Amino acid sequence: MKKGILLILLVFFTLTFPSCLHKEGKEQLTGIWLLQESENEPVSPRHAMVLEFLPDGKLTVARISENGPGYSSKWIEYSQTGSWRLFGRRLTLKGRFDYINQLTAKATLDQLDADSMSYTLRGHKTSQLDQMSWRKPFQRKFVKAARSDSLFYGSWDMVSLTGHQIDYRFTFNEDHTYYFFQNLDGSWQNIKDYQGSWYAYGNLICINHHFDLFDIERFYEPTVQCFYFSRQEDDGDEIIRLYPDDSDWMGEFKFKRSKGSNTKDE
């Protein structure tokens, strides 16, 4: 009789324990994750990616989408256009990763806790290439993040930290649009930018422009600048330091909280 009871309990825990782990794993995955490393190498802001796992199994992918090398680029949130599924340690992601491709990725979770997550991508296929990837498995590491939009609301003067003359002012709005000003002949002029939008997650901010702010040869091409950032106080001034891609010849910038008007028609 005792052996029978022990056998029943063993079966019960065998069936229940993985189920509890599965539920806990899904709860930990839910939220926003910022790509930090790929193949043990730090990810530059230019190659940043954000995944948002929603409780209902939907997936949002945010990243830079490019129309080709040297052409227009834009940070896009493909909001709830994909899905995710976790079974044990097996993670399947389906979603839009650019204007054209739908991607299905199969991965194995290597680590998952409240603040970090890493997985090994075993294979993927896209809507353009209907076969599993020929690349060897590679690892990606993410950190848990939250939207950091509220840090930027209001007006900021942009200052170069490498000696370049930058007379720009941004007013960041809560609807992810912004007003852009340039100091011309001593007065701030509102420059219309119909492609202007911005997004911030964790320590990453990406700003879409109708024109390239720092490359006159691409003045009329929609483009995006992404930066990692840190926030600090400097002699009573609110400062956000911006760290661009290492290949960005303009170097670092800082946003200094503007003491001028925050109206769009300044």
C-alpha positions in Angstrom: 0.0 0.0 0.0 2.8 2.4 0.9 4.6 1.6 -2.3 1.5 2.5 -4.2 1.1 5.8 -2.5 4.8 6.7 -3.1 4.4 5.8 -6.8 1.3 8.1 -7.1 3.2 10.9 -5.4 6.2 10.4 -7.6 4.0 10.6 -10.7 2.3 13.7 -9.4 5.5 15.6 -8.7 7.0 14.5 -12.0 4.0 16.0 -13.9 3.6 19.1 -11.7 7.1 20.3 -11.2 8.0 20.9 -14.9 4.6 22.7 -15.2 5.5 25.0 -12.4 8.9 25.7 -13.9 7.2 26.4 -17.3 4.8 28.9 -15.7 7.5 30.6 -13.8 9.6 30.9 -17.0 6.8 32.4 -18.9 6.2 35.0 -16.1 9.9 35.9 -16.1 10.0 36.3 -19.9 7.1 38.7 -19.9 8.3 42.2 -20.4 10.9 44.3 -22.3 14.4 42.9 -23.1 17.3 44.9 -24.6 19.9 43.0 -26.5 23.3 43.5 -24.7 25.7 40.9 -26.2 25.9 38.8 -29.3 28.4 36.0 -29.4 30.0 37.4 -26.2 30.6 40.8 -28.0 28.9 44.0 -26.8 26.2 45.2 -29.2 26.6 48.7 -30.5 23.6 51.1 -30.5 23.5 50.8 -34.3 22.7 47.1 -33.9 20.4 47.3 -30.9 17.3 45.2 -30.7 14.4 45.2 -28.3 12.0 42.3 -27.7 8.8 42.7 -25.7 7.1 39.5 -24.6 3.4 40.1 -23.9 1.5 37.8 -21.5 -0.9 36.7 -24.2 2.0 35.2 -26.3 2.3 38.2 -28.7 5.7 39.6 -29.5 6.9 43.2 -30.4 10.3 43.5 -32.1 12.0 47.0 -32.3 15.1 47.6 -34.3 16.6 49.6 -37.1 15.2 48.8 -40.5 17.3 49.7 -43.5 16.5 49.9 -47.2 20.1 49.0 -48.1 23.6 50.0 -47.1 24.0 53.7 -47.3 20.3 54.3 -47.9 17.5 55.4 -45.6 17.1 53.8 -42.2 14.5 54.1 -39.4 13.9 52.7 -35.9 10.6 50.8 -36.0 8.5 49.0 -33.4 6.8 46.1 -35.1 4.1 46.2 -32.4 2.5 42.9 -31.6 3.1 41.5 -35.1 4.7 38.3 -33.9 4.4 35.6 -31.3 6.5 33.7 -28.8 6.2 30.3 -27.2 8.1 28.6 -24.4 8.2 24.9 -23.9 10.6 23.8 -21.2 13.8 25.5 -22.3 12.8 25.7 -26.0 11.9 29.2 -27.1 10.3 29.9 -30.5 10.0 33.4 -31.8 8.0 34.5 -34.8 7.9 38.1 -35.9 8.7 40.9 -38.4 12.3 41.9 -38.3 12.2 44.4 -41.2 9.9 45.7 -43.9 10.0 42.5 -45.8 10.9 39.5 -43.8 8.9 37.4 -41.4 11.3 35.4 -39.3 10.9 32.2 -37.3 13.7 31.5 -34.8 14.2 28.4 -32.7 16.4 28.9 -29.6 17.3 27.2 -26.3 17.3 29.2 -23.1 20.6 29.1 -21.4 19.8 31.5 -18.6 16.7 33.3 -17.3 16.2 35.3 -14.2 14.5 38.5 -13.2 17.2 40.8 -14.8 18.9 38.8 -17.6 18.2 36.3 -20.2 20.4 34.5 -22.8 19.6 32.0 -25.4 21.4 30.0 -28.1 19.8 30.4 -31.5 19.7 27.0 -33.1 18.2 27.9 -36.5 15.9 30.3 -38.2 14.1 30.7 -41.5 12.7 33.8 -43.2 9.8 34.3 -45.6 12.4 34.9 -48.3 14.5 31.8 -47.6 12.4 28.8 -46.8 15.1 26.7 -45.1 16.9 26.5 -41.8 19.8 28.8 -41.5 23.2 27.3 -42.4 24.9 29.4 -39.8 26.3 27.7 -36.7 24.3 28.3 -33.4 25.1 31.6 -31.7 24.3 33.1 -28.4 22.5 36.3 -27.5 22.3 38.0 -24.1 19.5 40.4 -23.0 18.9 42.6 -20.0 15.5 43.4 -18.6 14.5 47.0 -19.4 11.6 49.4 -19.1 10.6 52.3 -21.2 12.6 55.3 -20.3 10.7 57.9 -22.3 9.8 60.0 -19.2 13.5 60.9 -18.7 13.5 62.9 -22.0 10.1 64.7 -21.9 10.6 68.4 -22.5 13.3 70.5 -24.3 17.0 69.7 -24.5 20.0 71.5 -26.1 22.4 69.2 -27.9 26.1 69.8 -27.3 29.0 68.0 -28.9 31.7 66.7 -26.5 34.3 66.6 -29.3 34.5 70.2 -30.3 32.0 70.2 -33.2 29.6 73.1 -33.4 26.1 71.8 -32.7 23.3 74.3 -32.2 20.3 71.9 -32.0 17.4 71.8 -29.6 14.9 68.9 -29.3 11.5 69.0 -27.6 10.5 65.4 -26.9 6.7 64.8 -26.7 4.9 62.0 -24.9 3.4 60.7 -28.2 7.0 59.8 -29.5 7.1 62.9 -31.8 9.4 65.8 -31.3 10.0 69.4 -32.4 13.4 70.2 -33.7 15.1 73.6 -33.6 18.3 75.0 -35.0 20.0 78.2 -33.8 20.2 80.4 -36.8 21.7 83.9 -36.4 21.2 83.8 -32.7 17.5 82.7 -32.6 15.9 79.3 -32.4 14.1 78.3 -35.6 11.7 75.4 -35.7 12.7 73.1 -38.5 9.8 71.0 -39.8 10.7 67.3 -39.6 7.7 65.1 -40.8 9.6 61.9 -40.1 10.5 62.9 -36.6 10.0 60.2 -33.9 11.9 58.8 -31.0 11.9 55.8 -28.7 13.8 55.1 -25.4 14.2 51.8 -23.5 16.6 51.2 -20.6 19.8 53.1 -21.5 19.0 53.3 -25.3 17.4 56.1 -27.2 16.8 56.1 -31.0 15.8 59.3 -32.9 14.4 59.2 -36.4 15.0 62.2 -38.7 13.7 63.2 -42.0 17.2 64.3 -42.9 20.6 63.3 -41.6 21.6 65.9 -38.9 25.3 65.2 -39.2 26.0 64.3 -42.8 25.1 67.1 -45.3 25.5 64.6 -48.3 22.5 62.7 -46.9 20.5 65.8 -45.9 17.2 64.6 -47.5 17.4 60.9 -46.6 15.4 59.6 -43.6 17.8 58.2 -41.1 18.2 57.3 -37.5 20.7 57.9 -34.7 20.8 55.5 -31.8 22.8 56.2 -28.6 23.3 54.5 -25.3 23.0 57.1 -22.5 23.6 57.9 -18.9 21.9 60.6 -16.8 23.7 62.9 -14.3 23.6 66.3 -12.6 26.3 68.9 -13.4 26.4 72.1 -11.3 22.6 71.9 -11.0 22.1 71.2 -14.7 20.3 68.1 -15.8 22.6 66.3 -18.2 22.1 63.2 -20.4 25.3 61.9 -22.0 24.9 60.1 -25.3 27.3 57.4 -26.4 27.1 56.6 -30.2 28.4 53.7 -32.2 32.3 53.5 -32.2 32.3 54.2 -35.9 30.4 57.5 -35.6 33.0 60.2 -36.4 31.0 62.8 -34.6 31.8 61.2 -31.2 29.9 61.7 -28.0 27.2 64.3 -27.3 25.2 65.4 -24.3 21.7 66.7 -23.9 21.4 69.6 -21.5 18.0 70.5 -20.1 17.0 73.7 -22.0 16.3 76.8 -20.0 14.4 78.3 -22.9 10.8 78.0 -24.0 9.4 74.5 -24.6 6.8 75.7 -27.2 7.0 74.4 -30.7 6.9 77.9 -32.3 9.7 79.3 -30.3 
